[in-house]
Amino acid sequence: MHFEWYHKLSLGLLIAGWVAFGANMLGNMLVYAHVPEKPHYAVASAEPGEAKEAKSDAAPVDVVTLLAKADAAKGEKAFGKCKACHTAEKGGKDRVGPNLWDVVGRAKGGHGGFGYSDALKSKGGDWSYADLGHFLENPKGFAPGTKMGFAGVKKPEELADLLVYLRSLSDSPKPLP
């Protein structure tokens, strides 16, 4: 009987498959993985959902008290993170986010021509230093549903510097509180 090469290859693959399948079965019979009903030790941690809620419910840092020591030059440097989405020049065009010229004291969601989220428009009122601080620290916590994808400025001193810089972006800067 004369076997062609493809018959030999097929037979070899079939035998290799049987060997792999048989080795797996034999291994499963010899080694039994016992899963305990309860863990031998407990890891103390909050549920992922609880951790998120606790973070958003945490009291925001009161950066208004830090404004007296803040440095606008450092704030301009910190504004580098914002330049990907915002412009800061007088009459500057909107990008992904609105132009931030004269933002302190401006109505929330009130920069004409920019499509703000309903979450931010519904806040009402003007941008105070405290509101800007809370928003820039945790945008999603301040206005859940906001379009702003930035995670927030976590360092209070950097946040105060940024607020003083944003204050300087005006022909007549608003007085500090």
C-alpha positions as CSV (number, residue, x, y, z in Angstrom):
1,M,0.0,0.0,0.0
2,H,1.4,3.3,-1.1
3,F,0.6,6.4,1.1
4,E,0.8,9.8,-0.5
5,W,2.4,12.7,1.4
6,Y,-1.0,14.3,2.3
7,H,-2.2,11.0,3.8
8,K,0.9,10.9,6.0
9,L,0.4,14.5,7.0
10,S,-3.3,13.9,7.9
11,L,-2.5,10.8,9.9
12,G,0.3,12.7,11.8
13,L,-2.0,15.6,12.6
14,L,-4.8,13.1,13.8
15,I,-2.3,11.2,16.0
16,A,-0.9,14.5,17.4
17,G,-4.5,15.7,18.2
18,W,-5.3,12.4,20.0
19,V,-2.1,12.6,22.1
20,A,-2.8,16.3,23.1
21,F,-6.4,15.4,24.0
22,G,-5.4,12.3,25.9
23,A,-2.6,14.2,27.8
24,N,-5.1,16.8,28.8
25,M,-7.6,14.3,30.0
26,L,-5.0,12.3,31.9
27,G,-3.7,15.6,33.5
28,N,-7.2,16.5,34.6
29,M,-7.7,13.1,36.2
30,L,-4.4,13.2,38.1
31,V,-4.5,16.8,39.3
32,Y,-7.7,18.0,41.0
33,A,-8.1,21.7,41.7
34,H,-10.2,22.1,44.8
35,V,-11.9,25.5,45.1
36,P,-12.7,26.3,48.7
37,E,-16.2,27.4,49.6
38,K,-14.9,30.4,51.4
39,P,-11.5,32.1,51.0
40,H,-8.8,31.3,53.6
41,Y,-8.1,35.0,54.0
42,A,-10.1,38.2,53.5
43,V,-8.9,41.2,51.6
44,A,-10.5,44.3,53.1
45,S,-11.5,46.6,50.2
46,A,-14.5,48.6,49.1
47,E,-16.6,47.5,46.2
48,P,-15.5,49.3,43.0
49,G,-18.8,51.2,42.8
50,E,-18.5,52.4,46.4
51,A,-15.0,53.7,45.8
52,K,-16.3,55.9,43.0
53,E,-19.2,57.2,45.0
54,A,-17.0,58.0,48.0
55,K,-14.6,59.9,45.7
56,S,-17.3,62.0,44.1
57,D,-18.9,62.7,47.5
58,A,-15.7,63.8,49.1
59,A,-15.6,67.5,49.9
60,P,-13.8,69.5,47.3
61,V,-10.6,71.4,48.4
62,D,-11.3,75.0,49.3
63,V,-8.8,76.6,46.9
64,V,-10.2,80.1,47.4
65,T,-8.1,80.3,50.6
66,L,-5.0,79.5,48.6
67,L,-5.6,82.3,46.0
68,A,-3.7,84.9,48.1
69,K,-0.4,82.9,47.7
70,A,-1.1,81.7,44.1
71,D,1.3,82.5,41.2
72,A,-0.2,83.4,37.8
73,A,3.1,82.4,36.1
74,K,2.9,78.9,37.5
75,G,-0.8,78.9,36.5
76,E,0.1,79.7,32.9
77,K,2.5,76.7,33.0
78,A,-0.3,74.5,34.4
79,F,-2.6,75.8,31.7
80,G,-0.5,73.9,29.2
81,K,-2.7,70.8,30.0
82,C,-5.7,72.9,28.9
83,K,-4.3,74.1,25.6
84,A,-5.2,70.9,23.8
85,C,-8.9,71.8,24.1
86,H,-9.1,75.5,25.0
87,T,-7.8,78.8,23.7
88,A,-7.2,81.8,26.1
89,E,-6.7,84.7,23.7
90,K,-9.2,87.6,23.6
91,G,-11.5,86.8,20.7
92,G,-9.9,83.3,20.3
93,K,-11.8,80.5,18.6
94,D,-13.4,77.7,20.5
95,R,-11.9,74.2,20.1
96,V,-13.2,71.1,21.7
97,G,-13.8,73.4,24.7
98,P,-14.8,77.0,24.8
99,N,-12.4,80.0,24.7
100,L,-11.5,80.9,28.3
101,W,-10.9,84.6,27.9
102,D,-12.7,86.4,30.7
103,V,-14.1,83.2,32.1
104,V,-14.2,84.3,35.8
105,G,-17.5,85.9,36.3
106,R,-19.0,84.7,33.0
107,A,-22.3,82.8,33.0
108,K,-21.9,79.0,33.2
109,G,-22.5,77.7,29.8
110,G,-22.8,81.2,28.6
111,H,-20.0,81.6,26.0
112,G,-22.0,82.4,22.8
113,G,-21.7,79.9,20.0
114,F,-20.3,77.0,22.1
115,G,-22.4,73.8,22.5
116,Y,-22.3,73.2,26.3
117,S,-23.7,70.1,27.8
118,D,-27.1,70.3,29.5
119,A,-25.3,69.3,32.8
120,L,-23.3,72.5,32.7
121,K,-26.0,74.8,31.3
122,S,-28.4,73.6,34.1
123,K,-25.9,74.8,36.8
124,G,-26.9,78.4,36.3
125,G,-25.2,81.5,37.7
126,D,-21.8,82.8,37.0
127,W,-18.3,81.2,37.3
128,S,-17.1,82.2,40.8
129,Y,-13.6,81.3,42.0
130,A,-15.1,78.6,44.2
131,D,-17.2,77.0,41.4
132,L,-14.3,77.1,38.9
133,G,-12.1,75.5,41.6
134,H,-14.6,72.7,42.2
135,F,-15.2,72.2,38.5
136,L,-11.5,72.1,37.6
137,E,-10.7,69.8,40.5
138,N,-13.4,67.2,39.5
139,P,-15.4,68.1,36.4
140,K,-17.6,65.0,36.5
141,G,-18.3,65.5,40.2
142,F,-19.3,69.1,39.8
143,A,-21.5,68.6,36.7
144,P,-22.3,64.9,36.2
145,G,-22.8,64.5,32.4
146,T,-20.4,67.3,31.4
147,K,-18.7,66.9,28.0
148,M,-15.3,67.8,29.6
149,G,-13.2,64.7,29.6
150,F,-10.4,66.1,31.7
151,A,-9.9,64.2,35.0
152,G,-9.2,67.3,37.0
153,V,-6.4,69.1,38.7
154,K,-5.5,67.2,41.9
155,K,-2.9,69.5,43.6
156,P,-4.7,72.3,45.4
157,E,-1.7,74.7,45.0
158,E,-1.6,74.1,41.2
159,L,-5.4,74.6,41.1
160,A,-5.1,78.0,42.9
161,D,-2.3,79.0,40.5
162,L,-4.5,78.1,37.5
163,L,-7.4,80.1,38.9
164,V,-5.2,83.2,39.3
165,Y,-4.0,82.7,35.7
166,L,-7.6,82.4,34.5
167,R,-8.4,85.6,36.4
168,S,-5.6,87.4,34.5
169,L,-7.3,86.5,31.2
170,S,-9.4,89.6,31.2
171,D,-9.2,93.3,30.3
172,S,-10.6,94.0,33.9
173,P,-9.8,91.0,36.2
174,K,-12.4,90.2,38.8
175,P,-11.3,91.0,42.4
176,L,-10.1,88.1,44.5
177,P,-12.4,87.0,47.3
